[in-house]
Amino acid sequence: MKKGILVALAGLALAVFAVPDAHAWWWGHHNRPDINLHAWGSSFISSDDGGFPTPLGQGLSLTTFQSGKTRGRSGRPSFSATTSLVGLEAGAPIPLECPEGFVGAPLFQTSVLAYNDGSLLSLIADAGFYCLNPLTGANFFNASGEIAAGDGRFEGATGTWEATGQLIPPIEAGLFTADLIVDFE
């Protein structure tokens, strides 16, 4: 019987300490974010003007799709998102967060983190902005919002999140990096 208990405890220790995805849900409840990830990947533009794709920087509303990888102390989920920028054009109102010489637009985003164990976490931005210097290509974004839904170990999850990042110049290449923090309630 002791042997069985020791085997069970060893298995539990392996699951909890050796497999980061196994315990991300409760790991951060020590005045740290529950999920803290660095993401990188590609961004695909899908906007159109009358059925024709619009090149980046043509001043129309943009819808993009992101796909990438992440790493951090809460595992290595894959990352996918859809992002909309409305009014990224010269003369349009610029978000107050954008420095002088930058154009910008409000940012709306839905993101999904998919973990290896099949758990999913959906995040929706209720605030965000994107800023771009059209002369230098310097750019950055910030988005924040709430957890929309979860599945697997995230079923019933609630909380908030924030992401910051940039498109890697040249922005036409569609590469991005970002940092994401999720706090569960």
TIDRENDREN-984271 format. One record per residue: residue number from 1; residue in three letters; chain; x, y, z of N, C-alpha, C in turn. Coordinates in nm, 2 decimals. Layout:
BEGIN
[NUM, Ala, A, [X, Y, Z], [X, Y, Z], [X, Y, Z]]
...
This chain:
BEGIN
[1, Met, A, [0.08, -0.12, 0.00], [0.00, 0.00, 0.00], [0.09, 0.13, 0.00]]
[2, Lys, A, [0.20, 0.12, 0.08], [0.28, 0.24, 0.08], [0.34, 0.26, -0.06]]
[3, Lys, A, [0.38, 0.15, -0.12], [0.44, 0.16, -0.26], [0.34, 0.23, -0.35]]
[4, Gly, A, [0.21, 0.20, -0.35], [0.11, 0.26, -0.43], [0.09, 0.41, -0.40]]
[5, Ile, A, [0.10, 0.45, -0.27], [0.09, 0.59, -0.24], [0.21, 0.66, -0.29]]
[6, Leu, A, [0.33, 0.61, -0.27], [0.45, 0.67, -0.32], [0.44, 0.69, -0.47]]
[7, Val, A, [0.40, 0.59, -0.55], [0.39, 0.60, -0.69], [0.29, 0.71, -0.73]]
[8, Ala, A, [0.17, 0.72, -0.66], [0.07, 0.82, -0.69], [0.13, 0.96, -0.66]]
[9, Leu, A, [0.20, 0.98, -0.55], [0.26, 1.11, -0.51], [0.36, 1.15, -0.62]]
[10, Ala, A, [0.45, 1.05, -0.66], [0.55, 1.08, -0.76], [0.48, 1.12, -0.89]]
[11, Gly, A, [0.37, 1.05, -0.93], [0.30, 1.09, -1.05], [0.24, 1.23, -1.04]]
[12, Leu, A, [0.19, 1.26, -0.93], [0.13, 1.40, -0.91], [0.24, 1.50, -0.91]]
[13, Ala, A, [0.35, 1.48, -0.85], [0.47, 1.57, -0.85], [0.51, 1.59, -0.99]]
[14, Leu, A, [0.52, 1.49, -1.07], [0.57, 1.50, -1.21], [0.47, 1.59, -1.28]]
[15, Ala, A, [0.34, 1.56, -1.27], [0.24, 1.64, -1.34], [0.24, 1.79, -1.30]]
[16, Val, A, [0.26, 1.82, -1.17], [0.25, 1.95, -1.12], [0.37, 2.03, -1.15]]
[17, Phe, A, [0.49, 1.97, -1.13], [0.61, 2.05, -1.14], [0.69, 2.03, -1.27]]
[18, Ala, A, [0.67, 1.93, -1.34], [0.75, 1.90, -1.46], [0.68, 1.94, -1.59]]
[19, Val, A, [0.55, 1.95, -1.58], [0.47, 1.99, -1.70], [0.40, 2.12, -1.67]]
[20, Pro, A, [0.46, 2.23, -1.73], [0.40, 2.36, -1.70], [0.25, 2.38, -1.73]]
[21, Asp, A, [0.20, 2.31, -1.84], [0.06, 2.33, -1.88], [-0.03, 2.26, -1.77]]
[22, Ala, A, [0.02, 2.18, -1.69], [-0.06, 2.11, -1.59], [-0.11, 2.19, -1.48]]
[23, His, A, [-0.04, 2.30, -1.45], [-0.08, 2.38, -1.33], [-0.08, 2.53, -1.35]]
[24, Ala, A, [-0.10, 2.58, -1.48], [-0.10, 2.72, -1.50], [-0.22, 2.79, -1.43]]
[25, Trp, A, [-0.33, 2.72, -1.42], [-0.45, 2.78, -1.36], [-0.43, 2.84, -1.22]]
[26, Trp, A, [-0.36, 2.77, -1.14], [-0.34, 2.82, -1.00], [-0.20, 2.87, -0.97]]
[27, Trp, A, [-0.11, 2.86, -1.06], [0.03, 2.89, -1.03], [0.05, 3.03, -0.99]]
[28, Gly, A, [-0.01, 3.13, -1.05], [0.02, 3.27, -1.03], [-0.04, 3.34, -0.91]]
[29, His, A, [-0.12, 3.28, -0.83], [-0.19, 3.34, -0.72], [-0.10, 3.38, -0.60]]
[30, His, A, [0.01, 3.45, -0.64], [0.11, 3.50, -0.54], [0.15, 3.64, -0.58]]
[31, Asn, A, [0.05, 3.73, -0.60], [0.07, 3.86, -0.65], [0.15, 3.87, -0.78]]
[32, Arg, A, [0.13, 3.77, -0.86], [0.19, 3.77, -1.00], [0.08, 3.74, -1.09]]
[33, Pro, A, [0.10, 3.77, -1.22], [-0.01, 3.74, -1.32], [-0.02, 3.59, -1.32]]
[34, Asp, A, [-0.14, 3.54, -1.35], [-0.17, 3.40, -1.36], [-0.11, 3.34, -1.49]]
[35, Ile, A, [-0.11, 3.42, -1.60], [-0.05, 3.38, -1.72], [0.03, 3.50, -1.77]]
[36, Asn, A, [0.16, 3.47, -1.80], [0.25, 3.58, -1.84], [0.33, 3.52, -1.96]]
[37, Leu, A, [0.30, 3.56, -2.08], [0.36, 3.50, -2.20], [0.42, 3.60, -2.29]]
[38, His, A, [0.52, 3.56, -2.37], [0.58, 3.63, -2.48], [0.53, 3.56, -2.61]]
[39, Ala, A, [0.48, 3.63, -2.70], [0.42, 3.58, -2.82], [0.50, 3.63, -2.94]]
[40, Trp, A, [0.50, 3.55, -3.05], [0.56, 3.59, -3.17], [0.50, 3.51, -3.28]]
[41, Gly, A, [0.49, 3.57, -3.40], [0.43, 3.50, -3.51], [0.41, 3.59, -3.63]]
[42, Ser, A, [0.30, 3.56, -3.71], [0.28, 3.63, -3.83], [0.14, 3.69, -3.83]]
[43, Ser, A, [0.12, 3.80, -3.91], [0.00, 3.87, -3.92], [-0.04, 3.88, -4.07]]
[44, Phe, A, [-0.16, 3.83, -4.10], [-0.21, 3.83, -4.24], [-0.32, 3.93, -4.25]]
[45, Ile, A, [-0.30, 4.02, -4.35], [-0.40, 4.12, -4.38], [-0.51, 4.07, -4.47]]
[46, Ser, A, [-0.64, 4.09, -4.43], [-0.75, 4.04, -4.50], [-0.85, 4.15, -4.54]]
[47, Ser, A, [-0.82, 4.27, -4.52], [-0.91, 4.38, -4.55], [-0.94, 4.39, -4.70]]
[48, Asp, A, [-1.05, 4.45, -4.73], [-1.08, 4.47, -4.87], [-1.15, 4.59, -4.89]]
[49, Asp, A, [-1.15, 4.64, -5.01], [-1.22, 4.76, -5.06], [-1.30, 4.72, -5.18]]
[50, Gly, A, [-1.43, 4.68, -5.16], [-1.51, 4.64, -5.28], [-1.47, 4.50, -5.33]]
[51, Gly, A, [-1.42, 4.42, -5.24], [-1.38, 4.28, -5.28], [-1.23, 4.27, -5.33]]
[52, Phe, A, [-1.16, 4.38, -5.32], [-1.02, 4.37, -5.36], [-0.93, 4.39, -5.24]]
[53, Pro, A, [-0.83, 4.31, -5.22], [-0.74, 4.33, -5.10], [-0.68, 4.47, -5.10]]
[54, Thr, A, [-0.67, 4.53, -4.98], [-0.60, 4.66, -4.97], [-0.46, 4.64, -4.92]]
[55, Pro, A, [-0.36, 4.70, -4.98], [-0.23, 4.69, -4.93], [-0.22, 4.77, -4.80]]
[56, Leu, A, [-0.12, 4.72, -4.71], [-0.10, 4.79, -4.59], [-0.07, 4.94, -4.61]]
[57, Gly, A, [-0.13, 5.02, -4.53], [-0.10, 5.17, -4.54], [-0.18, 5.24, -4.64]]
[58, Gln, A, [-0.29, 5.18, -4.70], [-0.37, 5.25, -4.79], [-0.48, 5.33, -4.73]]
[59, Gly, A, [-0.48, 5.34, -4.59], [-0.57, 5.43, -4.52], [-0.71, 5.38, -4.50]]
[60, Leu, A, [-0.74, 5.25, -4.53], [-0.87, 5.20, -4.51], [-0.87, 5.12, -4.38]]
[61, Ser, A, [-0.99, 5.08, -4.33], [-0.99, 5.00, -4.21], [-0.92, 4.86, -4.25]]
[62, Leu, A, [-0.85, 4.81, -4.15], [-0.78, 4.69, -4.17], [-0.83, 4.58, -4.08]]
[63, Thr, A, [-0.84, 4.46, -4.13], [-0.87, 4.34, -4.05], [-0.75, 4.25, -4.07]]
[64, Thr, A, [-0.69, 4.20, -3.97], [-0.58, 4.11, -3.98], [-0.60, 3.99, -3.89]]
[65, Phe, A, [-0.53, 3.88, -3.93], [-0.54, 3.76, -3.85], [-0.39, 3.73, -3.81]]
[66, Gln, A, [-0.38, 3.69, -3.68], [-0.25, 3.66, -3.63], [-0.25, 3.51, -3.59]]
[67, Ser, A, [-0.13, 3.45, -3.61], [-0.11, 3.32, -3.57], [0.03, 3.31, -3.51]]
[68, Gly, A, [0.05, 3.24, -3.40], [0.19, 3.24, -3.35], [0.21, 3.14, -3.23]]
[69, Lys, A, [0.32, 3.15, -3.18], [0.36, 3.07, -3.07], [0.39, 3.16, -2.95]]
[70, Thr, A, [0.39, 3.10, -2.83], [0.41, 3.17, -2.71], [0.51, 3.09, -2.62]]
[71, Arg, A, [0.56, 3.16, -2.52], [0.64, 3.09, -2.42], [0.63, 3.18, -2.29]]
[72, Gly, A, [0.64, 3.11, -2.18], [0.63, 3.18, -2.05], [0.61, 3.08, -1.94]]
[73, Arg, A, [0.60, 3.13, -1.82], [0.60, 3.04, -1.70], [0.47, 2.97, -1.69]]
[74, Ser, A, [0.37, 3.00, -1.77], [0.24, 2.93, -1.77], [0.22, 2.84, -1.89]]
[75, Gly, A, [0.33, 2.79, -1.95], [0.32, 2.70, -2.06], [0.36, 2.76, -2.19]]
[76, Arg, A, [0.32, 2.69, -2.30], [0.35, 2.73, -2.43], [0.23, 2.71, -2.53]]
[77, Pro, A, [0.12, 2.78, -2.50], [0.01, 2.77, -2.58], [0.03, 2.83, -2.72]]
[78, Ser, A, [-0.04, 2.77, -2.82], [-0.04, 2.84, -2.95], [-0.14, 2.96, -2.94]]
[79, Phe, A, [-0.12, 3.06, -3.03], [-0.19, 3.18, -3.02], [-0.25, 3.21, -3.16]]
[80, Ser, A, [-0.38, 3.25, -3.16], [-0.44, 3.30, -3.28], [-0.53, 3.42, -3.24]]
[81, Ala, A, [-0.55, 3.51, -3.34], [-0.63, 3.63, -3.31], [-0.68, 3.69, -3.44]]
[82, Thr, A, [-0.79, 3.77, -3.42], [-0.83, 3.86, -3.53], [-0.83, 4.00, -3.48]]
[83, Thr, A, [-0.78, 4.09, -3.55], [-0.76, 4.23, -3.51], [-0.82, 4.32, -3.61]]
[84, Ser, A, [-0.90, 4.42, -3.57], [-0.95, 4.52, -3.66], [-0.90, 4.66, -3.62]]
[85, Leu, A, [-0.85, 4.73, -3.72], [-0.81, 4.87, -3.70], [-0.91, 4.96, -3.78]]
[86, Val, A, [-0.97, 5.06, -3.72], [-1.07, 5.14, -3.80], [-1.01, 5.28, -3.81]]
[87, Gly, A, [-1.00, 5.33, -3.93], [-0.95, 5.47, -3.96], [-0.81, 5.49, -3.94]]
[88, Leu, A, [-0.72, 5.40, -3.98], [-0.58, 5.42, -3.98], [-0.54, 5.49, -4.10]]
[89, Glu, A, [-0.56, 5.62, -4.10], [-0.52, 5.70, -4.22], [-0.49, 5.85, -4.18]]
[90, Ala, A, [-0.42, 5.91, -4.26], [-0.38, 6.05, -4.24], [-0.51, 6.14, -4.23]]
[91, Gly, A, [-0.52, 6.22, -4.13], [-0.63, 6.31, -4.11], [-0.74, 6.25, -4.02]]
[92, Ala, A, [-0.73, 6.12, -3.99], [-0.83, 6.06, -3.90], [-0.79, 6.09, -3.75]]
[93, Pro, A, [-0.88, 6.09, -3.66], [-0.85, 6.11, -3.52], [-0.75, 6.01, -3.47]]
[94, Ile, A, [-0.65, 6.06, -3.40], [-0.54, 5.98, -3.35], [-0.56, 5.95, -3.20]]
[95, Pro, A, [-0.54, 5.83, -3.16], [-0.55, 5.80, -3.02], [-0.45, 5.89, -2.94]]
[96, Leu, A, [-0.49, 5.93, -2.82], [-0.41, 6.02, -2.74], [-0.28, 5.95, -2.70]]
[97, Glu, A, [-0.27, 5.82, -2.70], [-0.15, 5.75, -2.67], [-0.04, 5.75, -2.77]]
[98, Cys, A, [-0.08, 5.79, -2.89], [0.02, 5.80, -3.00], [0.11, 5.92, -3.00]]
[99, Pro, A, [0.24, 5.91, -3.01], [0.33, 6.03, -3.01], [0.31, 6.11, -3.13]]
[100, Glu, A, [0.36, 6.23, -3.13], [0.35, 6.33, -3.24], [0.42, 6.26, -3.36]]
[101, Gly, A, [0.37, 6.28, -3.48], [0.42, 6.23, -3.60], [0.37, 6.09, -3.63]]
[102, Phe, A, [0.29, 6.03, -3.54], [0.24, 5.90, -3.56], [0.09, 5.91, -3.61]]
[103, Val, A, [0.05, 5.81, -3.69], [-0.10, 5.79, -3.71], [-0.14, 5.68, -3.62]]
[104, Gly, A, [-0.27, 5.67, -3.60], [-0.31, 5.56, -3.51], [-0.46, 5.53, -3.53]]
[105, Ala, A, [-0.50, 5.43, -3.46], [-0.64, 5.39, -3.47], [-0.68, 5.31, -3.35]]
[106, Pro, A, [-0.81, 5.31, -3.32], [-0.86, 5.21, -3.21], [-0.84, 5.07, -3.26]]
[107, Leu, A, [-0.81, 4.98, -3.17], [-0.79, 4.84, -3.20], [-0.89, 4.76, -3.13]]
[108, Phe, A, [-0.95, 4.66, -3.21], [-1.04, 4.57, -3.15], [-0.99, 4.43, -3.18]]
[109, Gln, A, [-0.99, 4.34, -3.08], [-0.92, 4.21, -3.10], [-0.99, 4.10, -3.02]]
[110, Thr, A, [-0.99, 3.98, -3.08], [-1.03, 3.86, -3.01], [-0.92, 3.76, -3.03]]
[111, Ser, A, [-0.87, 3.71, -2.92], [-0.76, 3.62, -2.92], [-0.80, 3.48, -2.85]]
[112, Val, A, [-0.73, 3.38, -2.89], [-0.75, 3.25, -2.83], [-0.61, 3.18, -2.80]]
[113, Leu, A, [-0.60, 3.13, -2.68], [-0.48, 3.06, -2.64], [-0.52, 2.91, -2.64]]
[114, Ala, A, [-0.45, 2.82, -2.71], [-0.48, 2.68, -2.71], [-0.36, 2.60, -2.65]]
[115, Tyr, A, [-0.39, 2.54, -2.54], [-0.29, 2.46, -2.47], [-0.28, 2.32, -2.52]]
[116, Asn, A, [-0.17, 2.25, -2.50], [-0.14, 2.12, -2.54], [-0.24, 2.02, -2.48]]
[117, Asp, A, [-0.29, 2.05, -2.36], [-0.39, 1.95, -2.30], [-0.53, 1.97, -2.35]]
[118, Gly, A, [-0.55, 2.06, -2.45], [-0.68, 2.08, -2.51], [-0.76, 2.20, -2.45]]
[119, Ser, A, [-0.70, 2.26, -2.34], [-0.77, 2.37, -2.28], [-0.76, 2.49, -2.37]]
[120, Leu, A, [-0.87, 2.57, -2.37], [-0.88, 2.69, -2.45], [-0.91, 2.81, -2.36]]
[121, Leu, A, [-0.86, 2.93, -2.40], [-0.89, 3.05, -2.33], [-0.91, 3.16, -2.43]]
[122, Ser, A, [-1.03, 3.22, -2.43], [-1.07, 3.33, -2.53], [-1.07, 3.46, -2.46]]
[123, Leu, A, [-1.00, 3.56, -2.53], [-0.98, 3.69, -2.47], [-1.04, 3.80, -2.57]]
[124, Ile, A, [-1.12, 3.89, -2.52], [-1.17, 4.00, -2.61], [-1.13, 4.13, -2.56]]
[125, Ala, A, [-1.08, 4.21, -2.65], [-1.03, 4.35, -2.61], [-1.15, 4.44, -2.61]]
[126, Asp, A, [-1.16, 4.52, -2.50], [-1.26, 4.62, -2.49], [-1.20, 4.76, -2.49]]
[127, Ala, A, [-1.07, 4.76, -2.50], [-0.99, 4.89, -2.52], [-0.86, 4.85, -2.59]]
[128, Gly, A, [-0.82, 4.94, -2.67], [-0.69, 4.92, -2.74], [-0.66, 5.03, -2.84]]
[129, Phe, A, [-0.53, 5.03, -2.89], [-0.49, 5.13, -2.99], [-0.37, 5.07, -3.06]]
[130, Tyr, A, [-0.35, 5.12, -3.18], [-0.23, 5.09, -3.26], [-0.17, 5.23, -3.31]]
[131, Cys, A, [-0.04, 5.25, -3.30], [0.02, 5.37, -3.34], [0.13, 5.33, -3.44]]
[132, Leu, A, [0.15, 5.41, -3.55], [0.24, 5.39, -3.65], [0.30, 5.52, -3.70]]
[133, Asn, A, [0.44, 5.52, -3.71], [0.51, 5.64, -3.77], [0.52, 5.60, -3.92]]
[134, Pro, A, [0.45, 5.66, -4.01], [0.46, 5.62, -4.15], [0.59, 5.65, -4.22]]
[135, Leu, A, [0.67, 5.74, -4.16], [0.80, 5.77, -4.22], [0.91, 5.66, -4.18]]
[136, Thr, A, [0.91, 5.62, -4.05], [1.01, 5.53, -4.00], [0.96, 5.38, -3.99]]
[137, Gly, A, [0.83, 5.36, -3.99], [0.78, 5.22, -3.96], [0.77, 5.19, -3.82]]
[138, Ala, A, [0.82, 5.27, -3.73], [0.81, 5.25, -3.58], [0.66, 5.23, -3.55]]
[139, Asn, A, [0.63, 5.14, -3.47], [0.49, 5.11, -3.43], [0.48, 5.04, -3.30]]
[140, Phe, A, [0.36, 5.04, -3.24], [0.33, 4.97, -3.12], [0.18, 4.96, -3.10]]
[141, Phe, A, [0.14, 4.86, -3.02], [0.00, 4.85, -2.99], [-0.01, 4.81, -2.84]]
[142, Asn, A, [-0.13, 4.84, -2.79], [-0.17, 4.80, -2.66], [-0.32, 4.77, -2.66]]
[143, Ala, A, [-0.35, 4.65, -2.60], [-0.49, 4.61, -2.59], [-0.52, 4.55, -2.46]]
[144, Ser, A, [-0.64, 4.57, -2.41], [-0.68, 4.51, -2.28], [-0.83, 4.47, -2.29]]
[145, Gly, A, [-0.86, 4.38, -2.20], [-1.00, 4.34, -2.20], [-1.03, 4.23, -2.10]]
[146, Glu, A, [-1.13, 4.15, -2.13], [-1.18, 4.05, -2.03], [-1.17, 3.91, -2.09]]
[147, Ile, A, [-1.16, 3.81, -2.01], [-1.17, 3.67, -2.05], [-1.32, 3.65, -2.10]]
[148, Ala, A, [-1.33, 3.61, -2.22], [-1.46, 3.58, -2.28], [-1.52, 3.44, -2.25]]
[149, Ala, A, [-1.43, 3.35, -2.26], [-1.47, 3.21, -2.23], [-1.35, 3.12, -2.21]]
[150, Gly, A, [-1.37, 3.00, -2.16], [-1.27, 2.91, -2.14], [-1.32, 2.76, -2.16]]
[151, Asp, A, [-1.23, 2.67, -2.18], [-1.27, 2.53, -2.19], [-1.16, 2.45, -2.13]]
[152, Gly, A, [-1.19, 2.33, -2.09], [-1.09, 2.25, -2.02], [-1.07, 2.30, -1.88]]
[153, Arg, A, [-0.94, 2.32, -1.85], [-0.91, 2.37, -1.71], [-0.95, 2.52, -1.69]]
[154, Phe, A, [-0.98, 2.59, -1.80], [-1.02, 2.73, -1.80], [-1.18, 2.74, -1.80]]
[155, Glu, A, [-1.25, 2.63, -1.80], [-1.40, 2.64, -1.80], [-1.45, 2.73, -1.69]]
[156, Gly, A, [-1.53, 2.83, -1.72], [-1.58, 2.92, -1.62], [-1.49, 3.03, -1.58]]
[157, Ala, A, [-1.37, 3.04, -1.64], [-1.28, 3.14, -1.60], [-1.33, 3.29, -1.63]]
[158, Thr, A, [-1.30, 3.38, -1.54], [-1.32, 3.52, -1.55], [-1.20, 3.59, -1.52]]
[159, Gly, A, [-1.18, 3.71, -1.57], [-1.07, 3.79, -1.53], [-1.04, 3.90, -1.64]]
[160, Thr, A, [-0.92, 3.95, -1.63], [-0.88, 4.06, -1.72], [-0.74, 4.02, -1.79]]
[161, Trp, A, [-0.71, 4.09, -1.90], [-0.58, 4.07, -1.96], [-0.53, 4.20, -2.03]]
[162, Glu, A, [-0.40, 4.20, -2.06], [-0.34, 4.32, -2.13], [-0.23, 4.27, -2.21]]
[163, Ala, A, [-0.22, 4.32, -2.33], [-0.11, 4.29, -2.43], [-0.05, 4.41, -2.48]]
[164, Thr, A, [0.08, 4.41, -2.50], [0.16, 4.51, -2.57], [0.25, 4.45, -2.67]]
[165, Gly, A, [0.28, 4.52, -2.78], [0.36, 4.46, -2.88], [0.39, 4.55, -2.99]]
[166, Gln, A, [0.44, 4.49, -3.10], [0.47, 4.57, -3.22], [0.48, 4.48, -3.34]]
[167, Leu, A, [0.46, 4.53, -3.46], [0.49, 4.46, -3.58], [0.64, 4.49, -3.61]]
[168, Ile, A, [0.71, 4.38, -3.65], [0.86, 4.40, -3.67], [0.88, 4.46, -3.81]]
[169, Pro, A, [0.95, 4.57, -3.81], [0.98, 4.64, -3.94], [1.06, 4.55, -4.03]]
[170, Pro, A, [1.04, 4.55, -4.16], [0.94, 4.63, -4.23], [0.80, 4.57, -4.20]]
[171, Ile, A, [0.70, 4.66, -4.17], [0.57, 4.61, -4.13], [0.50, 4.53, -4.24]]
[172, Glu, A, [0.54, 4.55, -4.36], [0.47, 4.47, -4.47], [0.50, 4.32, -4.46]]
[173, Ala, A, [0.61, 4.29, -4.38], [0.65, 4.15, -4.37], [0.55, 4.07, -4.28]]
[174, Gly, A, [0.47, 4.14, -4.20], [0.37, 4.08, -4.12], [0.42, 4.00, -4.00]]
[175, Leu, A, [0.53, 4.03, -3.95], [0.58, 3.96, -3.83], [0.55, 4.05, -3.70]]
[176, Phe, A, [0.52, 3.98, -3.59], [0.49, 4.06, -3.47], [0.56, 3.99, -3.35]]
[177, Thr, A, [0.57, 4.07, -3.24], [0.61, 4.02, -3.11], [0.51, 4.09, -3.01]]
[178, Ala, A, [0.48, 4.02, -2.90], [0.39, 4.08, -2.80], [0.41, 4.01, -2.67]]
[179, Asp, A, [0.37, 4.08, -2.57], [0.37, 4.03, -2.43], [0.23, 4.03, -2.38]]
[180, Leu, A, [0.19, 3.92, -2.32], [0.05, 3.91, -2.27], [0.05, 3.87, -2.12]]
[181, Ile, A, [-0.04, 3.94, -2.05], [-0.06, 3.91, -1.91], [-0.21, 3.88, -1.89]]
[182, Val, A, [-0.24, 3.77, -1.82], [-0.38, 3.74, -1.79], [-0.39, 3.72, -1.64]]
[183, Asp, A, [-0.49, 3.79, -1.57], [-0.52, 3.78, -1.43], [-0.66, 3.72, -1.41]]
[184, Phe, A, [-0.67, 3.60, -1.35], [-0.79, 3.54, -1.32], [-0.85, 3.60, -1.20]]
[185, Glu, A, [-0.99, 3.61, -1.19], [-1.06, 3.66, -1.07], [-1.09, 3.54, -0.98]]
